Amino acid sequence: MRLIWPWEDRNRRFSWLKASGFALVLAPGVRMLWQFAAGDYGIIPIAYGGLVYWTGVWATVVLLLALAVTPALKILRWPALIDVRRMIGVAALAYTIFHIIIYFGLRSWRWGFIANESVARLTLIIAWLSTFGLIVLGATSLDDAIKYMGAKNWQRLHNWNYLISGLAILHIMLARGTYPEQYLLTGLFVWLMTWRVLERYGRGTDVVALTLLAVALCLFTALLEAGHFWLIRRYEPSWTLANNFNPDLWEIAIPPAWKALVVGLLFPLAAAGRNAMRARTAKAAAPQLGQRSLQPGA
């Protein structure tokens, strides 16, 4: 078994698509290490806390990015994107392992304390279930595993990725504190699952359906944030919802609902752009077909 590098295709030739995808998923990790070395996270105990948080966030982002490959290739009609999905999934596992190592460091490698905490907190129980699932998927991501298991059994196993991703999202939502990333990532996961329902009914590339889904994503994210703040901090939902329209707060951070809307609108815009390109190509090809039909013997 010969290793295929992340920037190589199945024929072990350099692939710009895979190289770009590898650079995309590698960039957050490089940035985090640079910030850690520069002291942006503070002194070591505090820095570990920041790294635990952001490695967890980016592990989930990359995991959702793997789920987003199918909508992207369907909407853009770009089948070659399937070549980067496995690499993105393995990158999500790598970020997760890094997240766990930093968590162990934050707990000073006290195994007894870590074990007790892991079974006493629901969010950590869920995190371990998600991690074990990711390890299984990562271990069976090789071509040899597909040959050994058979394509159907392999696909049946890897369909558990939806549940694993859902557990990762639940881990984030149950974590201590309230953070904007909790609502944005949860909203994006719901979008990815809802898109699959649309695709099953043949509306996965429909511009109108995707636009409505983007608006629904924005509303869901706003309501999720309001509901979570009410449950955790007892803030009035109307107050939290009103903050989405407070420009003074936008100077601090853009609310997650608007970020979700921007991400959601990328898909109908991509679908509209793809449709426009297809229409232009068909229009340009029409005169050529007409000329051929007028040729003798055509």
C-alpha positions in Angstrom: 0.0 0.0 0.0 1.6 3.2 -1.2 0.7 6.5 0.5 -1.1 9.1 -1.6 -0.3 12.6 -0.5 -3.2 15.1 0.1 -2.3 17.1 -3.0 -2.2 14.0 -5.3 -5.1 12.4 -7.2 -5.7 8.7 -7.4 -3.1 8.4 -10.1 -0.6 10.1 -7.8 -0.4 13.2 -10.0 -0.5 16.7 -8.7 -4.1 18.0 -8.4 -4.8 21.7 -8.1 -8.2 20.9 -6.7 -6.9 18.7 -3.9 -4.0 21.0 -3.2 -6.4 23.9 -2.8 -8.6 21.9 -0.6 -5.7 20.8 1.6 -4.5 24.4 1.9 -8.0 25.4 2.9 -8.4 23.0 5.7 -4.8 23.4 6.9 -4.9 27.2 7.1 -7.0 27.4 10.4 -4.5 25.1 12.1 -1.5 27.1 11.0 -3.2 30.3 12.1 -4.0 28.9 15.5 -0.4 27.7 16.1 0.9 31.1 14.9 -1.4 32.9 17.3 -0.4 30.6 20.1 3.3 31.1 19.5 2.8 34.9 19.3 1.1 34.9 22.6 -2.3 36.1 21.3 -4.0 33.5 23.5 -2.3 34.8 26.7 -0.2 33.0 29.2 0.0 29.2 29.0 -3.0 28.1 31.2 -5.3 30.7 29.5 -3.8 29.9 26.1 -4.7 26.2 26.5 -8.3 27.2 27.1 -8.4 29.3 24.0 -6.8 26.5 21.9 -9.3 24.0 23.3 -12.2 26.2 22.2 -10.9 27.1 18.7 -9.7 23.6 17.8 -13.1 22.3 18.7 -14.8 25.0 16.6 -12.6 24.3 13.6 -12.9 20.6 14.0 -16.6 21.1 13.7 -16.3 23.5 10.8 -14.2 21.1 8.8 -16.6 18.3 9.6 -19.5 20.4 8.3 -17.4 21.3 5.2 -17.2 17.5 4.4 -21.0 17.4 4.6 -21.2 20.5 2.3 -19.2 18.8 -0.5 -22.3 17.0 -1.8 -24.5 20.1 -2.0 -21.7 22.0 -3.6 -21.0 19.4 -6.3 -24.7 19.1 -7.0 -25.4 22.8 -7.3 -22.2 23.6 -9.2 -22.4 20.4 -11.2 -18.8 19.8 -10.4 -18.4 16.0 -9.8 -14.6 16.4 -9.3 -15.3 17.8 -5.8 -16.0 14.3 -4.6 -12.2 13.8 -4.7 -11.7 16.2 -1.8 -14.4 14.9 0.5 -12.4 12.1 2.1 -9.4 14.4 2.6 -11.7 16.9 4.4 -13.1 14.2 6.6 -9.7 13.0 7.6 -8.7 16.6 8.4 -11.7 16.9 10.7 -10.5 13.8 12.5 -7.0 15.4 12.8 -8.4 18.6 14.3 -10.5 16.6 16.7 -7.4 14.6 17.9 -5.5 17.9 18.3 -8.5 19.3 20.2 -8.4 16.3 22.6 -4.6 16.6 23.1 -4.9 20.3 24.0 -7.8 19.4 26.4 -5.6 16.8 28.1 -2.9 19.5 28.4 -5.4 21.9 29.9 -6.2 19.3 32.5 -2.5 18.8 33.2 -2.7 15.2 32.0 -4.4 14.1 35.2 -6.0 10.9 33.9 -8.1 10.2 36.9 -9.6 13.7 36.8 -10.1 13.5 33.0 -11.9 10.1 33.4 -14.2 11.3 36.1 -15.1 14.5 34.2 -15.7 12.5 31.0 -18.4 10.4 32.6 -19.9 13.1 34.8 -20.6 15.7 32.1 -23.1 15.0 29.4 -21.4 17.2 26.9 -18.1 15.2 27.2 -19.9 11.8 26.9 -21.4 13.1 23.7 -18.0 14.4 22.6 -16.4 11.0 23.1 -19.1 9.2 21.2 -18.6 11.5 18.3 -14.8 11.1 18.5 -14.9 7.4 18.5 -17.3 7.5 15.5 -14.9 9.7 13.7 -12.0 7.4 14.4 -13.9 4.5 13.0 -14.7 6.4 9.8 -11.1 7.6 9.5 -9.7 4.1 10.0 -12.0 2.8 7.2 -11.4 5.7 4.8 -8.8 3.8 2.8 -9.5 2.1 -0.5 -8.4 -1.2 1.0 -11.2 -0.9 3.5 -13.8 -0.3 0.7 -12.6 -3.5 -1.0 -12.6 -5.5 2.2 -16.1 -4.3 3.3 -17.7 -3.9 0.0 -19.0 -0.7 -1.4 -22.6 -1.0 0.1 -21.4 -1.9 3.6 -18.8 0.8 3.5 -21.4 3.4 2.4 -23.8 2.1 5.1 -21.1 2.6 7.7 -20.1 6.1 6.5 -23.7 7.2 6.5 -23.3 7.4 10.3 -21.3 10.6 9.6 -24.7 12.4 9.9 -25.2 11.2 13.4 -21.5 11.8 14.3 -21.8 15.4 13.0 -25.0 15.9 15.0 -23.3 14.7 18.2 -20.5 17.1 17.6 -23.0 19.9 17.2 -24.8 18.8 20.4 -21.5 18.8 22.2 -21.0 22.4 21.2 -24.5 23.5 22.3 -24.1 21.8 25.7 -20.7 23.3 26.3 -20.3 25.8 29.2 -21.0 29.4 28.2 -22.7 31.0 25.3 -20.8 31.7 22.1 -21.8 33.0 18.6 -20.2 29.9 17.0 -22.7 27.6 18.8 -25.6 29.1 16.9 -23.9 29.5 13.5 -22.6 26.0 13.4 -25.9 24.5 14.6 -27.8 26.5 12.0 -25.4 25.3 9.2 -25.8 21.7 10.3 -29.6 22.0 10.1 -29.2 23.6 6.6 -27.1 20.7 5.4 -29.7 18.2 6.7 -32.6 20.1 5.3 -30.9 20.4 1.9 -30.7 16.7 1.7 -34.5 16.5 2.1 -34.9 19.1 -0.7 -32.6 17.1 -2.9 -34.6 13.9 -2.3 -37.6 15.8 -3.7 -35.7 17.2 -6.7 -35.3 20.7 -5.4 -31.7 20.7 -4.3 -30.5 23.0 -7.1 -33.6 25.1 -7.3 -32.7 28.8 -6.9 -36.0 29.7 -5.2 -35.9 26.8 -2.8 -32.3 27.5 -1.9 -33.2 31.2 -1.3 -36.0 30.3 1.0 -33.8 27.8 2.8 -31.2 30.6 3.4 -33.9 32.9 4.9 -35.1 30.0 7.0 -31.5 29.4 8.2 -31.2 33.0 9.3 -34.5 32.9 11.2 -33.7 29.5 12.8 -30.2 30.8 13.9 -31.8 33.9 15.4 -34.4 32.0 17.3 -31.9 29.4 18.5 -29.7 32.1 19.9 -32.7 33.8 21.6 -34.0 30.5 23.0 -30.6 29.5 24.3 -30.0 32.8 26.0 -33.4 32.5 27.7 -32.6 29.0 28.9 -29.1 29.7 30.1 -29.1 33.3 31.2 -32.9 34.1 31.4 -32.6 37.0 28.9 -35.9 38.0 27.3 -36.0 36.5 23.7 -37.4 39.8 22.4 -34.3 41.6 23.7 -31.9 39.0 22.1 -33.8 39.1 18.8 -33.7 42.9 18.8 -29.9 42.9 19.1 -29.7 41.5 15.6 -30.8 44.9 14.4 -28.7 47.0 16.8 -25.9 48.6 14.7 -23.9 49.5 17.8 -23.4 45.8 18.6 -22.3 45.2 15.0 -19.1 47.1 15.8 -18.2 44.3 18.2 -19.4 41.3 16.2 -21.8 40.6 13.4 -24.7 38.5 14.8 -24.6 34.8 13.9 -28.0 35.0 12.2 -26.7 37.4 9.6 -23.5 35.3 9.1 -25.8 32.3 8.5 -27.8 34.3 6.0 -24.7 35.2 4.0 -23.5 31.6 4.0 -26.9 30.4 3.0 -27.2 32.8 0.1 -24.0 31.6 -1.4 -25.8 28.5 -2.6 -28.6 30.1 -4.5 -26.2 32.6 -6.0 -24.0 29.7 -7.1 -27.0 27.9 -8.6 -28.1 31.1 -10.4 -24.6 31.6 -11.7 -24.4 28.0 -12.9 -27.8 28.3 -14.6 -26.7 31.5 -16.4 -23.5 29.9 -17.6 -25.4 26.9 -19.0 -27.9 29.1 -20.7 -25.2 31.2 -22.3 -23.4 28.0 -23.4 -26.6 26.6 -24.9 -27.3 29.9 -26.7 -23.8 30.0 -28.2 -24.1 26.4 -29.3 -27.5 26.9 -31.0 -26.2 28.8 -34.2 -23.5 26.2 -34.7 -26.1 23.4 -34.6 -28.3 25.4 -37.0 -25.4 25.8 -39.5 -24.6 22.1 -39.3 -28.2 21.2 -40.1 -28.1 23.3 -43.2 -25.0 21.6 -44.6 -25.6 19.2 -47.4 -26.1 15.6 -46.2 -26.7 16.7 -42.7 
